[in-house]
């Protein structure tokens, strides 16, 4: 059982003080599910074959092209903002940020929607 000053981590199952969790407006407890230590371990594992790479991706339901170095978090943000990410595809992935940005820009010139400066 946890009191108001503590929270149980969903990963390590330990009850810890709330200051050991990141704040969250979306969770009823006011903090995220995982403690800071567990969250750091989860994030350090990367995102599969795109870890450390810039991914140029396509959202077919919105005819949208985007670029991100953290594909998982970017898809979460899209979903949170109401975009349908079902069937998204990575078109291009590289460690070179300029190359990825150039590829994304070419798709936008061709008529795909996306972020524009």
PyMOL CGO cylinders between C-alpha atoms (Angstrom):
from pymol import cmd
from pymol.cgo import CYLINDER

trace = [
    CYLINDER, 0.00, 0.00, 0.00, 1.33, 3.45, -0.86, 0.3, 1, 1, 1, 1, 1, 1,
    CYLINDER, 1.33, 3.45, -0.86, 0.60, 6.74, 0.85, 0.3, 1, 1, 1, 1, 1, 1,
    CYLINDER, 0.60, 6.74, 0.85, 0.44, 10.16, -0.83, 0.3, 1, 1, 1, 1, 1, 1,
    CYLINDER, 0.44, 10.16, -0.83, 4.21, 10.78, -0.51, 0.3, 1, 1, 1, 1, 1, 1,
    CYLINDER, 4.21, 10.78, -0.51, 5.25, 7.46, -2.08, 0.3, 1, 1, 1, 1, 1, 1,
    CYLINDER, 5.25, 7.46, -2.08, 4.54, 5.54, -5.26, 0.3, 1, 1, 1, 1, 1, 1,
    CYLINDER, 4.54, 5.54, -5.26, 5.17, 1.97, -6.46, 0.3, 1, 1, 1, 1, 1, 1,
    CYLINDER, 5.17, 1.97, -6.46, 7.30, 1.57, -9.59, 0.3, 1, 1, 1, 1, 1, 1,
    CYLINDER, 7.30, 1.57, -9.59, 5.62, -0.64, -12.20, 0.3, 1, 1, 1, 1, 1, 1,
    CYLINDER, 5.62, -0.64, -12.20, 8.99, -1.97, -13.34, 0.3, 1, 1, 1, 1, 1, 1,
    CYLINDER, 8.99, -1.97, -13.34, 11.04, -2.76, -10.20, 0.3, 1, 1, 1, 1, 1, 1,
    CYLINDER, 11.04, -2.76, -10.20, 7.92, -3.03, -7.97, 0.3, 1, 1, 1, 1, 1, 1,
    CYLINDER, 7.92, -3.03, -7.97, 9.57, -0.99, -5.20, 0.3, 1, 1, 1, 1, 1, 1,
    CYLINDER, 9.57, -0.99, -5.20, 7.70, 1.65, -3.22, 0.3, 1, 1, 1, 1, 1, 1,
    CYLINDER, 7.70, 1.65, -3.22, 9.73, 4.85, -3.41, 0.3, 1, 1, 1, 1, 1, 1,
    CYLINDER, 9.73, 4.85, -3.41, 9.30, 8.55, -2.55, 0.3, 1, 1, 1, 1, 1, 1,
    CYLINDER, 9.30, 8.55, -2.55, 7.50, 10.47, -5.30, 0.3, 1, 1, 1, 1, 1, 1,
    CYLINDER, 7.50, 10.47, -5.30, 10.54, 12.69, -5.90, 0.3, 1, 1, 1, 1, 1, 1,
    CYLINDER, 10.54, 12.69, -5.90, 12.20, 9.60, -7.41, 0.3, 1, 1, 1, 1, 1, 1,
    CYLINDER, 12.20, 9.60, -7.41, 9.63, 9.65, -10.24, 0.3, 1, 1, 1, 1, 1, 1,
    CYLINDER, 9.63, 9.65, -10.24, 9.17, 12.12, -13.08, 0.3, 1, 1, 1, 1, 1, 1,
    CYLINDER, 9.17, 12.12, -13.08, 6.05, 14.28, -12.79, 0.3, 1, 1, 1, 1, 1, 1,
    CYLINDER, 6.05, 14.28, -12.79, 3.06, 13.52, -15.00, 0.3, 1, 1, 1, 1, 1, 1,
    CYLINDER, 3.06, 13.52, -15.00, -0.19, 15.38, -15.58, 0.3, 1, 1, 1, 1, 1, 1,
    CYLINDER, -0.19, 15.38, -15.58, -1.75, 12.34, -17.26, 0.3, 1, 1, 1, 1, 1, 1,
    CYLINDER, -1.75, 12.34, -17.26, -1.37, 9.86, -14.39, 0.3, 1, 1, 1, 1, 1, 1,
    CYLINDER, -1.37, 9.86, -14.39, -3.72, 10.08, -11.40, 0.3, 1, 1, 1, 1, 1, 1,
    CYLINDER, -3.72, 10.08, -11.40, -0.81, 9.77, -8.93, 0.3, 1, 1, 1, 1, 1, 1,
    CYLINDER, -0.81, 9.77, -8.93, 0.85, 12.84, -10.47, 0.3, 1, 1, 1, 1, 1, 1,
    CYLINDER, 0.85, 12.84, -10.47, 3.99, 10.89, -11.37, 0.3, 1, 1, 1, 1, 1, 1,
    CYLINDER, 3.99, 10.89, -11.37, 5.00, 8.46, -14.11, 0.3, 1, 1, 1, 1, 1, 1,
    CYLINDER, 5.00, 8.46, -14.11, 4.69, 4.68, -13.72, 0.3, 1, 1, 1, 1, 1, 1,
    CYLINDER, 4.69, 4.68, -13.72, 8.44, 3.98, -13.65, 0.3, 1, 1, 1, 1, 1, 1,
    CYLINDER, 8.44, 3.98, -13.65, 10.95, 5.44, -11.18, 0.3, 1, 1, 1, 1, 1, 1,
    CYLINDER, 10.95, 5.44, -11.18, 13.74, 7.59, -12.61, 0.3, 1, 1, 1, 1, 1, 1,
    CYLINDER, 13.74, 7.59, -12.61, 16.26, 4.73, -12.35, 0.3, 1, 1, 1, 1, 1, 1,
    CYLINDER, 16.26, 4.73, -12.35, 14.11, 2.24, -14.25, 0.3, 1, 1, 1, 1, 1, 1,
    CYLINDER, 14.11, 2.24, -14.25, 13.11, 4.86, -16.84, 0.3, 1, 1, 1, 1, 1, 1,
    CYLINDER, 13.11, 4.86, -16.84, 16.78, 5.64, -17.49, 0.3, 1, 1, 1, 1, 1, 1,
    CYLINDER, 16.78, 5.64, -17.49, 17.52, 1.94, -18.06, 0.3, 1, 1, 1, 1, 1, 1,
    CYLINDER, 17.52, 1.94, -18.06, 14.55, 1.59, -20.42, 0.3, 1, 1, 1, 1, 1, 1,
    CYLINDER, 14.55, 1.59, -20.42, 15.53, 4.68, -22.43, 0.3, 1, 1, 1, 1, 1, 1,
    CYLINDER, 15.53, 4.68, -22.43, 19.18, 3.61, -22.68, 0.3, 1, 1, 1, 1, 1, 1,
    CYLINDER, 19.18, 3.61, -22.68, 18.20, 0.39, -24.47, 0.3, 1, 1, 1, 1, 1, 1,
    CYLINDER, 18.20, 0.39, -24.47, 17.29, 2.46, -27.52, 0.3, 1, 1, 1, 1, 1, 1,
    CYLINDER, 17.29, 2.46, -27.52, 14.74, 1.94, -30.21, 0.3, 1, 1, 1, 1, 1, 1,
    CYLINDER, 14.74, 1.94, -30.21, 15.83, -1.13, -32.08, 0.3, 1, 1, 1, 1, 1, 1,
    CYLINDER, 15.83, -1.13, -32.08, 17.50, -0.76, -35.44, 0.3, 1, 1, 1, 1, 1, 1,
    CYLINDER, 17.50, -0.76, -35.44, 16.91, 3.02, -35.49, 0.3, 1, 1, 1, 1, 1, 1,
    CYLINDER, 16.91, 3.02, -35.49, 18.84, 3.72, -32.27, 0.3, 1, 1, 1, 1, 1, 1,
    CYLINDER, 18.84, 3.72, -32.27, 21.19, 6.65, -32.81, 0.3, 1, 1, 1, 1, 1, 1,
    CYLINDER, 21.19, 6.65, -32.81, 19.82, 7.35, -36.28, 0.3, 1, 1, 1, 1, 1, 1,
    CYLINDER, 19.82, 7.35, -36.28, 17.63, 10.03, -37.79, 0.3, 1, 1, 1, 1, 1, 1,
    CYLINDER, 17.63, 10.03, -37.79, 14.56, 8.38, -39.29, 0.3, 1, 1, 1, 1, 1, 1,
    CYLINDER, 14.56, 8.38, -39.29, 12.50, 9.94, -42.06, 0.3, 1, 1, 1, 1, 1, 1,
    CYLINDER, 12.50, 9.94, -42.06, 9.05, 8.41, -41.67, 0.3, 1, 1, 1, 1, 1, 1,
    CYLINDER, 9.05, 8.41, -41.67, 5.69, 8.45, -43.44, 0.3, 1, 1, 1, 1, 1, 1,
    CYLINDER, 5.69, 8.45, -43.44, 2.19, 8.51, -41.90, 0.3, 1, 1, 1, 1, 1, 1,
    CYLINDER, 2.19, 8.51, -41.90, -0.06, 7.27, -44.74, 0.3, 1, 1, 1, 1, 1, 1,
    CYLINDER, -0.06, 7.27, -44.74, -3.39, 8.32, -43.17, 0.3, 1, 1, 1, 1, 1, 1,
    CYLINDER, -3.39, 8.32, -43.17, -2.23, 11.96, -43.17, 0.3, 1, 1, 1, 1, 1, 1,
    CYLINDER, -2.23, 11.96, -43.17, 0.14, 11.99, -46.19, 0.3, 1, 1, 1, 1, 1, 1,
    CYLINDER, 0.14, 11.99, -46.19, 2.70, 13.24, -43.65, 0.3, 1, 1, 1, 1, 1, 1,
    CYLINDER, 2.70, 13.24, -43.65, 6.49, 13.02, -43.78, 0.3, 1, 1, 1, 1, 1, 1,
    CYLINDER, 6.49, 13.02, -43.78, 8.53, 13.70, -40.66, 0.3, 1, 1, 1, 1, 1, 1,
    CYLINDER, 8.53, 13.70, -40.66, 11.99, 13.20, -39.22, 0.3, 1, 1, 1, 1, 1, 1,
    CYLINDER, 11.99, 13.20, -39.22, 13.06, 12.23, -35.72, 0.3, 1, 1, 1, 1, 1, 1,
    CYLINDER, 13.06, 12.23, -35.72, 16.05, 10.86, -33.86, 0.3, 1, 1, 1, 1, 1, 1,
    CYLINDER, 16.05, 10.86, -33.86, 13.73, 9.25, -31.30, 0.3, 1, 1, 1, 1, 1, 1,
    CYLINDER, 13.73, 9.25, -31.30, 11.09, 7.52, -33.39, 0.3, 1, 1, 1, 1, 1, 1,
    CYLINDER, 11.09, 7.52, -33.39, 9.20, 5.91, -30.50, 0.3, 1, 1, 1, 1, 1, 1,
    CYLINDER, 9.20, 5.91, -30.50, 8.67, 9.18, -28.63, 0.3, 1, 1, 1, 1, 1, 1,
    CYLINDER, 8.67, 9.18, -28.63, 7.76, 10.98, -31.86, 0.3, 1, 1, 1, 1, 1, 1,
    CYLINDER, 7.76, 10.98, -31.86, 5.03, 8.44, -32.64, 0.3, 1, 1, 1, 1, 1, 1,
    CYLINDER, 5.03, 8.44, -32.64, 3.70, 8.83, -29.08, 0.3, 1, 1, 1, 1, 1, 1,
    CYLINDER, 3.70, 8.83, -29.08, 3.50, 12.61, -29.57, 0.3, 1, 1, 1, 1, 1, 1,
    CYLINDER, 3.50, 12.61, -29.57, 1.67, 12.16, -32.87, 0.3, 1, 1, 1, 1, 1, 1,
    CYLINDER, 1.67, 12.16, -32.87, -0.88, 9.84, -31.22, 0.3, 1, 1, 1, 1, 1, 1,
    CYLINDER, -0.88, 9.84, -31.22, -1.31, 12.25, -28.31, 0.3, 1, 1, 1, 1, 1, 1,
    CYLINDER, -1.31, 12.25, -28.31, -2.10, 15.03, -30.80, 0.3, 1, 1, 1, 1, 1, 1,
    CYLINDER, -2.10, 15.03, -30.80, -4.72, 12.89, -32.54, 0.3, 1, 1, 1, 1, 1, 1,
    CYLINDER, -4.72, 12.89, -32.54, -2.77, 11.59, -35.54, 0.3, 1, 1, 1, 1, 1, 1,
    CYLINDER, -2.77, 11.59, -35.54, -3.30, 8.05, -36.72, 0.3, 1, 1, 1, 1, 1, 1,
    CYLINDER, -3.30, 8.05, -36.72, 0.11, 6.35, -36.77, 0.3, 1, 1, 1, 1, 1, 1,
    CYLINDER, 0.11, 6.35, -36.77, -1.22, 2.99, -37.96, 0.3, 1, 1, 1, 1, 1, 1,
    CYLINDER, -1.22, 2.99, -37.96, 0.86, 1.71, -40.85, 0.3, 1, 1, 1, 1, 1, 1,
    CYLINDER, 0.86, 1.71, -40.85, 3.65, 4.27, -40.48, 0.3, 1, 1, 1, 1, 1, 1,
    CYLINDER, 3.65, 4.27, -40.48, 6.82, 3.42, -42.39, 0.3, 1, 1, 1, 1, 1, 1,
    CYLINDER, 6.82, 3.42, -42.39, 10.43, 4.48, -42.06, 0.3, 1, 1, 1, 1, 1, 1,
    CYLINDER, 10.43, 4.48, -42.06, 11.53, 5.57, -45.52, 0.3, 1, 1, 1, 1, 1, 1,
    CYLINDER, 11.53, 5.57, -45.52, 15.10, 6.47, -44.72, 0.3, 1, 1, 1, 1, 1, 1,
    CYLINDER, 15.10, 6.47, -44.72, 17.40, 6.21, -41.69, 0.3, 1, 1, 1, 1, 1, 1,
    CYLINDER, 17.40, 6.21, -41.69, 20.89, 7.64, -41.30, 0.3, 1, 1, 1, 1, 1, 1,
    CYLINDER, 20.89, 7.64, -41.30, 23.29, 8.92, -38.65, 0.3, 1, 1, 1, 1, 1, 1,
    CYLINDER, 23.29, 8.92, -38.65, 23.78, 12.09, -40.72, 0.3, 1, 1, 1, 1, 1, 1,
    CYLINDER, 23.78, 12.09, -40.72, 21.30, 14.76, -39.59, 0.3, 1, 1, 1, 1, 1, 1,
    CYLINDER, 21.30, 14.76, -39.59, 21.83, 16.97, -42.66, 0.3, 1, 1, 1, 1, 1, 1,
    CYLINDER, 21.83, 16.97, -42.66, 21.19, 14.09, -45.03, 0.3, 1, 1, 1, 1, 1, 1,
    CYLINDER, 21.19, 14.09, -45.03, 17.98, 13.13, -43.20, 0.3, 1, 1, 1, 1, 1, 1,
    CYLINDER, 17.98, 13.13, -43.20, 16.80, 16.75, -43.17, 0.3, 1, 1, 1, 1, 1, 1,
    CYLINDER, 16.80, 16.75, -43.17, 17.51, 17.07, -46.91, 0.3, 1, 1, 1, 1, 1, 1,
    CYLINDER, 17.51, 17.07, -46.91, 15.54, 13.90, -47.64, 0.3, 1, 1, 1, 1, 1, 1,
    CYLINDER, 15.54, 13.90, -47.64, 12.61, 15.14, -45.54, 0.3, 1, 1, 1, 1, 1, 1,
    CYLINDER, 12.61, 15.14, -45.54, 12.69, 18.53, -47.31, 0.3, 1, 1, 1, 1, 1, 1,
    CYLINDER, 12.69, 18.53, -47.31, 12.61, 16.88, -50.74, 0.3, 1, 1, 1, 1, 1, 1,
    CYLINDER, 12.61, 16.88, -50.74, 9.47, 14.96, -49.77, 0.3, 1, 1, 1, 1, 1, 1,
    CYLINDER, 9.47, 14.96, -49.77, 7.85, 18.22, -48.62, 0.3, 1, 1, 1, 1, 1, 1,
    CYLINDER, 7.85, 18.22, -48.62, 8.74, 19.87, -51.93, 0.3, 1, 1, 1, 1, 1, 1,
    CYLINDER, 8.74, 19.87, -51.93, 7.06, 16.94, -53.68, 0.3, 1, 1, 1, 1, 1, 1,
    CYLINDER, 7.06, 16.94, -53.68, 3.83, 17.74, -51.82, 0.3, 1, 1, 1, 1, 1, 1,
    CYLINDER, 3.83, 17.74, -51.82, 3.84, 15.67, -48.66, 0.3, 1, 1, 1, 1, 1, 1,
    CYLINDER, 3.84, 15.67, -48.66, 2.60, 17.37, -45.50, 0.3, 1, 1, 1, 1, 1, 1,
    CYLINDER, 2.60, 17.37, -45.50, 4.90, 17.91, -42.54, 0.3, 1, 1, 1, 1, 1, 1,
    CYLINDER, 4.90, 17.91, -42.54, 6.69, 20.47, -40.45, 0.3, 1, 1, 1, 1, 1, 1,
    CYLINDER, 6.69, 20.47, -40.45, 7.93, 23.45, -42.42, 0.3, 1, 1, 1, 1, 1, 1,
    CYLINDER, 7.93, 23.45, -42.42, 10.20, 26.22, -41.20, 0.3, 1, 1, 1, 1, 1, 1,
]
cmd.load_cgo(trace, "trace")
